[in-house]
Amino acid sequence: MSRTTLRTYKPLWGLPRARSVLAARSLLATIAILVSGSAVFCQNVSVRDYSVPVSRADNLRIDALSLDYQTEGDSIVSQTGNLVLVYKKFYESLPFAYSIDLIGSASFRRDTQKDELVGDAQSNLLTRVKKYRRDEGNFFAFGATDLDLNEDNDRPGLDATIGFGWGRFINATALRKAVRIEDFLLEEGIISERLPKESMIELGHIIDKEAEYRELYGDRYQNYWYEDMQNEIQKSRKVLGSIGAIGVLRMQEVLEKERINERFYGWDLSAGVQLEVLTPTTGEPRDDPAFSLGLRYSRPISWSTQINTGFNINTPFSGEFGQRYDIGWQTDFIYEITNKINLTLVHLLRLSKKKSEKAQHNNIGSAGFNFFTENKINLNTAFVIRKDESNPWRISFTTGLSYRIF
């Protein structure tokens, strides 16, 4: 059967291993402690108040870049390099939606026996397109592809899934930025109290339209963009005097210097038929068509937290239906400790079962910190634990820099 597609956006039932349950419970307990320990401020607006005709997100970053070069006398004893490139795009409108997730990696090393450089490259591309039956409805038809490219294989492997589903997602990152601006204006004594819900929502809409301002006004778009944001805040009648230079500087800090994680809320449930279009090995027979069921869920638990989870299961329509299956479940939790430090918890579970055999599991859990050293440069550290059916526990610690291109 084809591999399970894991999405970065989800509960799982019937885990065969107690260790899997304990790992999930530990993750949820940690989240509960962090959320309960967070300061709670009275807000006039919640994330579910925010709605826009079009939600979008676009991100390209270099996630890992490392080089190592060592010599001993006139001889090269070590020469290695690694590069990981990540691209994510999300678009959701009333009648239409799509998403693109691309991960590409390349590495090289020097073969000291042959005194030559050898390398390898691999990439994975996930695409998903949804067409809603009605602009205001939640029922949709969808198509998705999963393309794997590995130079060790004869050719790319390609899976395709078509089906129907129910649900929507909203990107509320602009509203989160509006809340950050509100916090700063309160701290500076520029506003007397929290802004009304209507003002916050409209401020979020203006922030979300940055691309439209850039297209309309060109290089001088920020003058009009900031002016409209200031006018909306002034209309709330909560401003003590004027916003002034300090207020504008605080707005610029949020919109241009801080790194605010994407805020999504919503869910969707989908079911369809998964087909193996192209096998990675020439001459290898394709798998039977399979039933595919997926659930995705995203929600900011508070203004400083975000949880995304995705569950997927597929099983062939042949005589092995329900006796042979692949399950994938991924959950990630992000907690913004400060505007410069994030805590990220990730749990990834894969289950694979063949007929008359016991299910095989693979668990990966990680806890890490992201330090935003500059506007586009991050220092990332992570503590990773891995466990599968046939190998002992593996524990590792990683650290590195990432660069956000846009």
N, C-alpha and C positions, 0 to 999 in steps of 0.2 A: 504494500500500500504506500501511497505517496506520503511525504512528510507532513506533519501538522504545521499549519500556519499560525504563528503567534503574532498578535497585534499589541501595540503599545497602548491600548486603551484598556474587572469582570469576575458566584460562589461555586464551589466544586463539591460534588457529592460522591460518595462511594470510593474514597481513597483506600487502596488495599494495604497501605502501610501506616502504622501508628506514628512512625517518625514524620511522615508527610503531614499528618494532622497536627502533631506537636509543633512542627515548623510553622504552619499557618497560624496556629493559636499564638505562638510567640510573637509573630509579626503583628497580629491584630492587637495583642496586649501592649506592645511597644507603642503602636499608633495611639491607642487609647490614653496611655500615660502622657504622651507628648501633647495630645489635643487638650486633655483636661488640665494640663499644666500651663497652657497658653493663656495669656491675658485676654479677657473678654471685654470688648468695648461696645457700647450701645450704638448700633448703626441704624440709619433710617432706610438703608437699602440692602437687599440680599442678592446673592448671585442669581437666584431664580427670577428676580425681577427684570433681568436684562434679556432683551431679545432684539435681534437685528435681522433684516431681510437677508443679509449675506454675512457669513462668518468665514474668516480665512486666517491661515497661518503659513509662514514660509521660513524655513531655517536650513542653512547649509553651514557645516562646521567640520573642521579637522579635529577628530576626537583623540587621536594619538599619533604622535610623531616622535620617533626615537632613532638615534644614530649612535653607533659604538665603533670606535676604531682604536686598535691596540697594536703596538709593534714591540718587537724584542730584537734589538740590534738592527740589522737590515731587513728582518723578516716581519711580515704581517701575521700576527697570531690571532687576531679577531677583527672582523669587519661585518657588522650587521646593521640593518635598518628596517623600520616598520612604519607604515602609514595607514590610518583608518579615516575614511571620509564618510560622513553621514548627511543625508539630505531628506528632509521631511516637508511635505506640502499638504495642506488641508484646505478644502473649500466646501462650503455648504450654503446653498441658497434655498428658496422656497420650493422650486421645482426640481433642482438638480444638485448633486454633490459628488465629489471625488476626493481621493487621497492617494498620495505617493510616498512610499518609504523605501529609501535606497541606502544600503550599507555596502561599501567597497573597501577592501583591504589589500595591501600589497606588502611584501617583505623580501629582503634579500640577505644573503650571507656569503661569506667567502669560504669556499671549499679549500682548506689548507693542503689537502692531499693533491688535488689537481691544480691548485693555485689559480682558481677562477671563481667568478661570482655566479651564484645560482639564486633563483628567486621563484616566487609563486604569487598568484593573485586570485582572489575570489570575490564575488559580489552576490548580493541578493536584492531583488527588486519586487516589492509588493505594490500592486495597484488595485484600486477599488472604485467603482462607479455606481452611483445610485440615481434612479429616476423615480420621483414621487408621483403617485397617481393624481393627487390634487395638491395645489400649492399650499393649502393650509392643513393638509392631512399628514399622517405618519406612515401610511402604507407605501412601500417602494419595491421596485424590481432592481436587482443588482447583478453586477458581473465583477469578478475579481480574478487576478492572475498572480502567480507566485513563480518568479523566474530565478533559478540558481545557476550561477556561472562559476565553474571551478576548472582551472587549467589541467587538473589531474583527470578530468572526465573527457570523454570523446566530444561532447557537445553540451550546450545548456540544457538543464532540466526545466520543464514548464508544466505547471498545473493551472487549470482554469475552473472556476466555480460560477454557476449561474443559479439564481433563485429569487426568493421574495423575502421581505422582512418588514419590521415595524419599528419606528423610533427615529429620533433626531439627536444631533449634537449642536451645541452653541459654544462658540469661542467667546468667553467673557473676560479675556485678558485686559481689554481696554477698560472695563469697569474696575478691575483690580488696580490699574494704574490711576484711575480717578480716585479711588479710596486712598492710595498712597499720597496723592496730591492733597487730599482733604486732611490727612493726618499731619502733613507738614504745615499746612496753613493754620491748623489749630495750635500746633506747637509754637509757631511764630506769633500767635496772637492776631493773625490777620482776619480770621473769621471768629464770630462769637460762639458758635455751636455747630453741630453737624449740619451739613447741607440737606435740604429736602430730597426725598427720593427722586422726584421728577428732575431736579437739577443734576443729581448724580448720574442718572441714566442718560440725560442729554449730553453731559460732559463726556461720558464714555463713548457716545455716538460720535462726537467731534474727534476724540482721540482716535477712534477706529477708522476715521476717514482721512488719515494722513496721506495715503496714496492718491486720493482724489484731489486734495489740496496741491500736492506736488505736480500732478498732471495739469491742473488748471492754471497755477500761478508760476510754475517753473522754479528757478533757484531762490526766489524770494517768497516761497510758499509759507515759510515758518512765520513771517510777519502776520499774515492773515490767519493762520492756524492758531497761534497763541492769542491773537486779538479776539477771535471767536470764543476760545476757552475762557478768557478773562471776562468777556461780556456775559457768558452764561453764569459764571460764579457771581458776578455783580448782581444779576437779576434775582438771585436767591434772597437778597436783602439781609444777608448774614455777614457781609464784609464790614469791618470796622475801619471806615475811611476809604482807603484804596488798597489794591493788591500790591502795587509798588514793585521796585526792583527786586526786593528780597523774595516776594511771592513768585515772580517770574523765574528767578534763579532756582527756586525749589521745584517749580514745574519742569524746568530743563533738566534738573538732576534726576527726576523720575523718568522722563521721557527719553533722555539721551545718554545718561550715564549708568543708571541702575540696570541690572539684569533681572527682570521679573519673569518667572516661569509662566508658561502658557496655562491658562485657566479654562478648562472645558467642563461643561456639565451636560448630562443627557445619557441616553442609553439606546441601544438597538438590539433586536433579536432577529436573526436571519436563519433561513434554512434553504438548502439547495442541493444541486448535484455537482460533485467534484470529479473532474476528468483529468487524467494524466495525458496531456497533449504530446509531450516529447520526453522520452527517457534520456537520462544523461549518458547511457552506454549504448552504442550502436548495436542493433540486433537484439536488445533486451525487450521482451514483451511488455506492453503497457498494462498497468493495473486495471482491474475492473472498475467501472463507475461506482462512486461511493456517495452515500448520504452524508451531508455536512450540516452541522448545527453550530451556530456561533452566538455568543452573547458578549456585548461590550458595555462597559459602564464607566462613567467619569463624573467626579463631583469634587469641588472644593469643600472640604469639611469645615474650614474656617477661611478667613482671608489669608492666612499664612500656610495653609495646607492644601494638598491636592492628592487625590487617590484615583488611579486608573487601573482597571482590571479587565482582562479579556479571557474568555473560555471558548475552546473550540474542540469539537469531536467529529470524527468521520469514521464510517464503517461501510464496507462494500455491500452492494445490493445483491451479491451472489449468495450462495448457500452458507457463507460464513457471516452473514449479517448478525451483528451483536456479539459474535464470538471472536471476531478479529476487529481491532479498532486502534486508533491513535487519538490521544487526548493531549491537549496543551492548555496550560493555565499560567498566565503571567499577571502579577500584581506589582505595581510600583507606588510608593508613597513618598511625597516630597514635603518637607517642612522647612519653611524659610525662617531660620533662627534669627538672622539679621538681614539687612539689605545687601550684605556681602558674603554671607555664609548660608549654605543650604545643607540639610541632611536628606539623604536619599536612601530608601530601603527598597530592595527588589527581591521578589521571590519568583522563580521560574520552575515549573513542574512539567515534566513530560512522561506520559504513560504509553506504553506500546504493548499490545497483546496479540498473539497469534492463536489460532484455533488449537485447543487441547494443550496449551502452554500457559504458564503463569505470567501475569503481567510484569513487564520490566519497567522500572521507574528511573528517572534521572532528576535529581533535585539540585538547584543552584540558588543560594541565598547570598545577598551582599548588603553591606551597610557602608555608606561612604559619605564624605563631605566634599562639597564644591565651594571653593574659595574664589570669588570674583576679584582678581587682582587688578584688572583693568576692564574697560568697557567691553572688550571682545575676547579677553584672555582669561581663562579659568585654570586654577590648580585643582586637580581632582585626586582624591585618595579613596581607596575602597578596600574593605576586608571581605574576602569572598570564601564561601564554604561550598564544596561540591560533593555530591554523593550519588552514585548510581548502583545498580544491582550487583555488578561484578567487581567493583573496586572499593577500596577503603576510603574513608573521609579524606578529602584534600582541602587544605587551608592555604590561602595565599593572600598577600598584601600587594596592592598595586598603587602607583602614584604617577602622575603625568600631567602635562599641559594640554589644553584644547583651545582652539581658536575659532570663534564664530565669525564666519565670513559675512552672513546676513541673517 
